[in-house]
Amino acid sequence: MVATLVRLRWRLTLNALSRNVWALIATVVGALYGMGLLVMLLVGAVALGQAPADVIAEVLAAAGVLTVLAWVLVPLMLTGVDATLDPRAMAAWVAPSRSLSRGLAVASACGVTGLLTGLGTLLPALVWACAGQVGAALLSLLLAPALLATCVLLSRVVVIGAGVSQSRRGRELVGVISMLVLVVVAMLPSLLSSLSLGDPDALLGALRACAGVAGLTPFGWAVAAPGYLAQGEALSAVVLALGAVIVPLALMPAWDRVTRRVMTGPARASARARAYETTGQRGAGTVRALAWHARLSRLMPSPAAAVAARSLRYWRSDPRYLSQLVALLLVPVVFAVAFVGSRQAVVGGDGAALSFGDLLSWGSAPPLVLVAAVFAALMCGWGLHNDLAFDSTALWQHLSAGLSGCDDRLGRVVAAALWQVPAVVVLAVFGAGASGRWDILPAVLGLSAAVMGCAYAWSSVTSVLLPYETNAPGESPMRSRTSGTAFIAALVQMVGFLLIGLMSAPVIAGFAVTAVSGQWVWGWHVLPGGLLWGAGATWGGVVLGGRHLDERGPRVLATIRSWPGHEEVR
């Protein structure tokens, strides 16, 4: 069965690439990037072999742990990463069994990523050979299959099992917590740098200590054991080597249980959310489908108010929206702290060490902390660029009801702005207070308003013209997807940031002139200018996006329905 599944995997991969030119391009680019990285690692391995044994052990231990974590985190963060033989898709053709689980694991290791990783697991042996440590090199060769097996099995257990909680609430909790962990891990290097400003030796010492601890975790045993052998600690090396072999053996039953659960369990939880409110006495009250509709309909057209009210419900209950909310609030703050830290290290010039507390002290933090508000404004508006796809096939209700595209665009923007605008204002006020530069606040608010408005305009148009695959409603946001649209998504996102910057150029120029001249009183002119520019851009995006939605609505619905898992949504 193993050979059959390996052949099936490559046949499915080649067939998918022949039908999807974007997936083919992404695969070729990824393979070339991986080969280039492998060549660089090969050169680095030879150079590392000239270092002392303790340094080699620490570097290899950190590299091994990062390799295992990359196998787990990258498929969770990107769309359509290596889910060719998802056991969910095989449930109709074969019964779950141990031989099937083993075959799926081996087939997962035989892809492009698995082959490149397999070659990478041989590099520690080369390093120790260059260092003249023959015993450590041989032990590294023996443990290379264990390291690859750990990567594959742990990745499959987490990625395939992350979206199959027994209840929808469980999937929501898993999704939000996982997104929070991913954001923190992604920003950890920048935070470490900021925490050690002015003291590079302390940072290096902390990294070496972390590498040593990482080698003692199950993820690093396979690469840490040869290091102990090279340093003369044979007993520790034997213990860690045995542990490295036991880890994949222990993961195999877990992978077998995950395979059985996803192949035999329900595709989605059957729990139903409470969707209506009732006023008055039981049985005699008035049913209100969406409470916010009545409030918003006083300020905007009733159809747009209905869309906004429904979107507000999504923002507080849908795990996909909740993950976005966590990222939108956390990423700008972490980015600002890291940016301020690196900037202060460059321009400080007096040699004085700056601590993390100095950066966030109330009234004495650098004015650059205000960049968090502008970045949050950009991320909040940009975050709606695929909002239409989140509706899945429920979009047919808008089309069949004859809802105007302009009302749809307006409702979604208003729903997001109701919580995003206050969040950006709070960040700006907090930054002004932390830095003690209240004179900068008007200019920052004006720039944030312009950037957010232009981002809303971009999202209102691109979510109609360039929708890309997302998880179906009710699924965990960590569940892997299979259509190979990661390249398209990344391209849309990069182009979006560039165009939003160009659209905001007049206000950015005004802010730059104010900052360079130091006449922050001019910020009171930037503020209304930014508000008007942002409001005008938003309205233009809503109108243009609405026209495109009126023209392309059925085509967008057909595109969404072609994504795996969305054809079953009603």
C-alpha positions, 0 to 999 in steps of 0.5 A: 500500500505504501508504494501505491500511495506514493505513486498516487500522490505524485500522480495527483500532484502532477495532474493538479499542476497541469490544470492550475498554472498558478500552482505550477508556478508556485511549485517551481518557484518553491522548488528553486527556492528550496534548492537555493537554500539547500546550496547555501546551507551546504556552504554554511555546513562546511564553514560551521565545521571549522567552529568549536564542538560546543558551538556546532552542537548549539547551532545544530540543535537550534536548526533541528528544532526550527526545522521541526517547527517549520513543518508544523507552522508553515502549513498552518500559516499558508494556504494550500500547502501539501494536503494532496493525500488528506485522509478526509478525501479518502474516506469514501474509497478506503477504510482507515487502517494502520497500513493506510496511516503508515502509507500516508505518512511515507507519501507525505515525506516523498513530496518536494518539501519532504525530499528537500528536508531529507537532504537537509537532515544529512547536513549535520553529518557533513558538519561533524565530518568537516570538524573531524568528529567521525563518531558524531557524523555516523550517529547523525547519519543514523538519526537522520531518518528519525528527524525526518519522521518526526517532522512529517508525523508531527506536522500531519498530526497537528495540521490534519488534526487541528480542524477536527474538534468535536464541537464548533466552539472547540474549533473556534478556540483552537483557531484563535489560540493557534493564531495567537501562538503563530503571531507571537512565534513570528514576532519572537526574533524582533522582540528578542532583539528589542529586549537586548538593545545596547547589549549584543553580548547579552543577546548572543548569550540568551540565544545560545542558552535557548539553543542549548535548551532546545536541544534537550526537547524531544524536537531536538534530540536527533540533532543534539545527541551527536553533539554530546558524543563529540564533546565526550558525553557518551552516556547523554548521547546514547540516551538522547539517541534512544529518545530520538528514535522513540519520538516518531514511534510514539507519534505513529499511534497518534497519527493513526488515531487522527486518521481514523477520527477524520475519516469516520467522524462528522465533517462539521459540528451539528451545533446550531448558533442562536440567531434570533432575539425575541422581545416581549413575553414568550410566544407573543414577542416580536422576533428580530433577526439582527438587533443591530439592524434597527440601530444602523438602519437609522444612519444608512440604507436598510439593506446595507444595515442588514449586511453590517449587522450580520457581519458584526455577528461574524466578527464576534462568533466566526473563528476565521474572523476572530483569528483576524481580530486577534492578529489585527490587534496584536501584530501592529503593537508587536511590530511597533515595539520591534521597529522602535527598538531597532530604530533606537539602536541605530540612531542612539549613538551615545552607547547607552543601553536601552531596556524594553521598559524604557521603550514603553515607559509612560511619557518617556517612550520614543515618539515612534511608538505612534507607528502602531496606530498607522500600521493598525489602520493599514492592517484593519482596512487591508484585512477585508480584501477577501471578506466576500469569500468568507460568506462561502455559498451563502452569497447566493442569498444576496444574489437571489434577493437582488441586493445591491452590490453597493449595499453589500460593500457598504455594510461590510465596511461599516461593520468593520469600522465600528470596532476598528476605528475606535481601536486605532484611535486608542492605539494613537492616544496610547502612543501619544501618552506613552511618548508624551508627544500629544502634539503629534497626535492630530497628524497621526490620526489624519494619516491613519484615517487616510490609510484606513480609508484607502485600504477599505477602498482596495478591499472593497474592489479586490474581494470581488475581482480577486477572491481566493480560497478560504476555509468554509464556515464552521471550520477551524482557521487552522485547517489545511486547504488544498487548492494551491492558491498560496501564491495568488494570495501572497501576490494579492497581498503584496500588491495591495500594500503597494497600491494602498500606499500610492493611494494615500500618497497626498496625505503621506506627503503632507505628514512627511512635510509636517514631520520634517519641518517639525511644525506639528501644529500643521497636523491640525490641517493633516487631520481633516485632510486625512479624514476627507481623503479616507472617507472619499476613498472609501466611498469610491471603493464601495461604489466601484466594488459594488458595480463589479459585484453587480456584474460578477456576482454569479461568477464569484459564487461559482468560483467560491463553490469550486473550492474544496469543502464549500460545495456542501455549504448552504 
